[in-house]
Amino acid sequence: MPTNVTINAEELKALLAERDLAEERLRAYRRELFGAKSEAREPNQPSLFNEAETLGANSAPAQEKTRRRLRSPRTSARSVVIASR
């Protein structure tokens, strides 16, 4: 059940300022929690993602193995049922 409350202009101004401050704090917290992060790296730290490039330059290309997959009898006779709404 709604209750009617009467406040004057000064109280309204104070409440709006408090709300704005709470919203700004929430935005700052969300930026801190979910925002972009940068991690400082030392210059002599090895890279984690250059391993494939380093190894790839010195080695021959990989040969892909191809296998033929046999279908089992129970998966070859599969039916698809589309339900309409």
VEXNU-909284 format. One record per atom (N, C-alpha, C): residue number from 1; residue in three letters; x, y, z. Coordinates in pm, whole numbers, plus 50000, padded with zeros to 5 digits. Layout:
BEGIN
{NUM, ALA, {X, Y, Z}}
...
This chain:
BEGIN
{1, MET, {50083, 49884, 50000}}
{1, MET, {50000, 50000, 50000}}
{1, MET, {50089, 50124, 50000}}
{2, PRO, {50078, 50209, 49899}}
{2, PRO, {50163, 50327, 49890}}
{2, PRO, {50132, 50428, 49999}}
{3, THR, {50238, 50489, 50047}}
{3, THR, {50224, 50594, 50148}}
{3, THR, {50275, 50724, 50089}}
{4, ASN, {50200, 50828, 50105}}
{4, ASN, {50240, 50959, 50056}}
{4, ASN, {50330, 51026, 50157}}
{5, VAL, {50445, 51075, 50108}}
{5, VAL, {50541, 51144, 50194}}
{5, VAL, {50564, 51282, 50134}}
{6, THR, {50565, 51383, 50219}}
{6, THR, {50589, 51518, 50173}}
{6, THR, {50726, 51564, 50222}}
{7, ILE, {50808, 51610, 50128}}
{7, ILE, {50940, 51662, 50165}}
{7, ILE, {50957, 51798, 50100}}
{8, ASN, {51044, 51878, 50159}}
{8, ASN, {51066, 52011, 50102}}
{8, ASN, {51177, 52004, 49997}}
{9, ALA, {51204, 52115, 49932}}
{9, ALA, {51300, 52120, 49821}}
{9, ALA, {51442, 52088, 49868}}
{10, GLU, {51479, 52132, 49988}}
{10, GLU, {51613, 52104, 50038}}
{10, GLU, {51634, 51955, 50063}}
{11, GLU, {51534, 51891, 50119}}
{11, GLU, {51543, 51746, 50144}}
{11, GLU, {51550, 51669, 50012}}
{12, LEU, {51472, 51714, 49913}}
{12, LEU, {51476, 51650, 49782}}
{12, LEU, {51614, 51665, 49720}}
{13, LYS, {51670, 51783, 49729}}
{13, LYS, {51803, 51809, 49674}}
{13, LYS, {51907, 51719, 49741}}
{14, ALA, {51899, 51705, 49872}}
{14, ALA, {51993, 51620, 49947}}
{14, ALA, {51977, 51473, 49907}}
{15, LEU, {51854, 51427, 49892}}
{15, LEU, {51829, 51288, 49851}}
{15, LEU, {51880, 51260, 49710}}
{16, LEU, {51860, 51355, 49619}}
{16, LEU, {51908, 51338, 49483}}
{16, LEU, {52061, 51336, 49478}}
{17, ALA, {52125, 51420, 49558}}
{17, ALA, {52272, 51421, 49564}}
{17, ALA, {52324, 51289, 49620}}
{18, GLU, {52257, 51238, 49723}}
{18, GLU, {52296, 51109, 49781}}
{18, GLU, {52279, 50996, 49680}}
{19, ARG, {52170, 51000, 49604}}
{19, ARG, {52147, 50899, 49501}}
{19, ARG, {52253, 50906, 49392}}
{20, ASP, {52285, 51028, 49349}}
{20, ASP, {52387, 51044, 49245}}
{20, ASP, {52523, 50993, 49292}}
{21, LEU, {52556, 51019, 49418}}
{21, LEU, {52682, 50972, 49474}}
{21, LEU, {52684, 50818, 49479}}
{22, ALA, {52573, 50757, 49519}}
{22, ALA, {52565, 50610, 49524}}
{22, ALA, {52577, 50550, 49384}}
{23, GLU, {52514, 50614, 49284}}
{23, GLU, {52525, 50565, 49146}}
{23, GLU, {52668, 50575, 49095}}
{24, GLU, {52737, 50684, 49127}}
{24, GLU, {52876, 50701, 49083}}
{24, GLU, {52966, 50598, 49149}}
{25, ARG, {52943, 50571, 49277}}
{25, ARG, {53021, 50467, 49345}}
{25, ARG, {52997, 50331, 49282}}
{26, LEU, {52874, 50302, 49247}}
{26, LEU, {52840, 50175, 49182}}
{26, LEU, {52908, 50164, 49046}}
{27, ARG, {52906, 50271, 48966}}
{27, ARG, {52973, 50269, 48836}}
{27, ARG, {53123, 50248, 48852}}
{28, ALA, {53184, 50315, 48951}}
{28, ALA, {53328, 50299, 48974}}
{28, ALA, {53359, 50156, 49017}}
{29, TYR, {53276, 50099, 49101}}
{29, TYR, {53297, 49961, 49144}}
{29, TYR, {53284, 49865, 49027}}
{30, ARG, {53185, 49885, 48942}}
{30, ARG, {53168, 49798, 48825}}
{30, ARG, {53286, 49811, 48730}}
{31, ARG, {53337, 49934, 48709}}
{31, ARG, {53455, 49952, 48624}}
{31, ARG, {53574, 49877, 48682}}
{32, GLU, {53591, 49886, 48814}}
{32, GLU, {53702, 49817, 48880}}
{32, GLU, {53687, 49666, 48869}}
{33, LEU, {53566, 49618, 48885}}
{33, LEU, {53541, 49474, 48885}}
{33, LEU, {53542, 49415, 48745}}
{34, PHE, {53476, 49479, 48650}}
{34, PHE, {53458, 49421, 48517}}
{34, PHE, {53532, 49494, 48406}}
{35, GLY, {53599, 49604, 48436}}
{35, GLY, {53665, 49683, 48333}}
{35, GLY, {53791, 49616, 48280}}
{36, ALA, {53849, 49679, 48180}}
{36, ALA, {53972, 49628, 48120}}
{36, ALA, {54084, 49634, 48223}}
{37, LYS, {54167, 49531, 48218}}
{37, LYS, {54277, 49524, 48313}}
{37, LYS, {54408, 49517, 48237}}
{38, SER, {54509, 49576, 48290}}
{38, SER, {54642, 49564, 48231}}
{38, SER, {54733, 49504, 48335}}
{39, GLU, {54813, 49410, 48293}}
{39, GLU, {54906, 49347, 48385}}
{39, GLU, {55046, 49393, 48348}}
{40, ALA, {55120, 49441, 48446}}
{40, ALA, {55257, 49485, 48422}}
{40, ALA, {55345, 49362, 48399}}
{41, ARG, {55433, 49372, 48302}}
{41, ARG, {55523, 49262, 48268}}
{41, ARG, {55665, 49312, 48272}}
{42, GLU, {55751, 49227, 48322}}
{42, GLU, {55892, 49263, 48322}}
{42, GLU, {55949, 49238, 48183}}
{43, PRO, {56048, 49318, 48139}}
{43, PRO, {56104, 49301, 48004}}
{43, PRO, {56169, 49164, 47982}}
{44, ASN, {56224, 49103, 48087}}
{44, ASN, {56289, 48974, 48068}}
{44, ASN, {56195, 48855, 48087}}
{45, GLN, {56066, 48881, 48108}}
{45, GLN, {55970, 48773, 48122}}
{45, GLN, {55941, 48713, 47985}}
{46, PRO, {55950, 48580, 47974}}
{46, PRO, {55923, 48519, 47843}}
{46, PRO, {55776, 48531, 47805}}
{47, SER, {55754, 48537, 47677}}
{47, SER, {55617, 48550, 47628}}
{47, SER, {55547, 48415, 47638}}
{48, LEU, {55420, 48418, 47670}}
{48, LEU, {55344, 48295, 47682}}
{48, LEU, {55286, 48250, 47548}}
{49, PHE, {55277, 48338, 47452}}
{49, PHE, {55207, 48307, 47329}}
{49, PHE, {55297, 48297, 47206}}
{50, ASN, {55426, 48312, 47220}}
{50, ASN, {55515, 48302, 47105}}
{50, ASN, {55572, 48163, 47084}}
{51, GLU, {55538, 48069, 47169}}
{51, GLU, {55595, 47935, 47161}}
{51, GLU, {55567, 47870, 47026}}
{52, ALA, {55446, 47876, 46977}}
{52, ALA, {55412, 47813, 46850}}
{52, ALA, {55486, 47880, 46735}}
{53, GLU, {55498, 48011, 46739}}
{53, GLU, {55569, 48081, 46632}}
{53, GLU, {55717, 48047, 46633}}
{54, THR, {55774, 48036, 46751}}
{54, THR, {55916, 48003, 46763}}
{54, THR, {55942, 47860, 46716}}
{55, LEU, {55859, 47768, 46759}}
{55, LEU, {55876, 47629, 46718}}
{55, LEU, {55842, 47609, 46571}}
{56, GLY, {55744, 47682, 46521}}
{56, GLY, {55701, 47667, 46382}}
{56, GLY, {55806, 47711, 46283}}
{57, ALA, {55889, 47805, 46317}}
{57, ALA, {55991, 47854, 46225}}
{57, ALA, {56103, 47752, 46204}}
{58, ASN, {56126, 47665, 46301}}
{58, ASN, {56236, 47570, 46294}}
{58, ASN, {56194, 47429, 46257}}
{59, SER, {56067, 47402, 46244}}
{59, SER, {56022, 47265, 46220}}
{59, SER, {55945, 47254, 46088}}
{60, ALA, {55928, 47130, 46046}}
{60, ALA, {55853, 47103, 45924}}
{60, ALA, {55704, 47109, 45955}}
{61, PRO, {55622, 47135, 45855}}
{61, PRO, {55478, 47138, 45880}}
{61, PRO, {55427, 47003, 45926}}
{62, ALA, {55329, 47005, 46011}}
{62, ALA, {55274, 46882, 46066}}
{62, ALA, {55192, 46810, 45959}}
{63, GLN, {55200, 46680, 45959}}
{63, GLN, {55121, 46598, 45869}}
{63, GLN, {54988, 46566, 45938}}
{64, GLU, {54881, 46593, 45869}}
{64, GLU, {54751, 46562, 45928}}
{64, GLU, {54719, 46416, 45907}}
{65, LYS, {54673, 46354, 46012}}
{65, LYS, {54631, 46215, 46003}}
{65, LYS, {54483, 46213, 45971}}
{66, THR, {54446, 46137, 45872}}
{66, THR, {54305, 46126, 45838}}
{66, THR, {54260, 45986, 45869}}
{67, ARG, {54151, 45976, 45936}}
{67, ARG, {54091, 45847, 45968}}
{67, ARG, {53950, 45846, 45913}}
{68, ARG, {53913, 45733, 45869}}
{68, ARG, {53776, 45719, 45823}}
{68, ARG, {53695, 45663, 45937}}
{69, ARG, {53593, 45731, 45971}}
{69, ARG, {53510, 45690, 46083}}
{69, ARG, {53396, 45604, 46031}}
{70, LEU, {53384, 45488, 46089}}
{70, LEU, {53276, 45398, 46050}}
{70, LEU, {53152, 45431, 46130}}
{71, ARG, {53041, 45427, 46063}}
{71, ARG, {52915, 45455, 46132}}
{71, ARG, {52858, 45325, 46187}}
{72, SER, {52812, 45333, 46307}}
{72, SER, {52748, 45215, 46365}}
{72, SER, {52606, 45207, 46313}}
{73, PRO, {52549, 45088, 46309}}
{73, PRO, {52414, 45073, 46255}}
{73, PRO, {52310, 45156, 46330}}
{74, ARG, {52326, 45175, 46459}}
{74, ARG, {52222, 45247, 46533}}
{74, ARG, {52226, 45397, 46506}}
{75, THR, {52341, 45452, 46464}}
{75, THR, {52346, 45596, 46436}}
{75, THR, {52317, 45628, 46290}}
{76, SER, {52321, 45527, 46204}}
{76, SER, {52299, 45557, 46063}}
{76, SER, {52152, 45577, 46030}}
{77, ALA, {52062, 45522, 46106}}
{77, ALA, {51919, 45535, 46078}}
{77, ALA, {51857, 45631, 46177}}
{78, ARG, {51905, 45750, 46181}}
{78, ARG, {51857, 45849, 46274}}
{78, ARG, {51749, 45934, 46209}}
{79, SER, {51645, 45964, 46282}}
{79, SER, {51540, 46048, 46227}}
{79, SER, {51534, 46177, 46307}}
{80, VAL, {51495, 46283, 46241}}
{80, VAL, {51485, 46412, 46305}}
{80, VAL, {51338, 46450, 46314}}
{81, VAL, {51297, 46486, 46435}}
{81, VAL, {51158, 46526, 46458}}
{81, VAL, {51158, 46674, 46488}}
{82, ILE, {51083, 46750, 46411}}
{82, ILE, {51071, 46893, 46432}}
{82, ILE, {50933, 46920, 46490}}
{83, ALA, {50932, 46974, 46608}}
{83, ALA, {50805, 47003, 46674}}
{83, ALA, {50757, 47141, 46634}}
{84, SER, {50631, 47151, 46604}}
{84, SER, {50575, 47283, 46574}}
{84, SER, {50500, 47333, 46697}}
{85, ARG, {50500, 47464, 46712}}
{85, ARG, {50434, 47523, 46832}}
{85, ARG, {50295, 47562, 46803}}
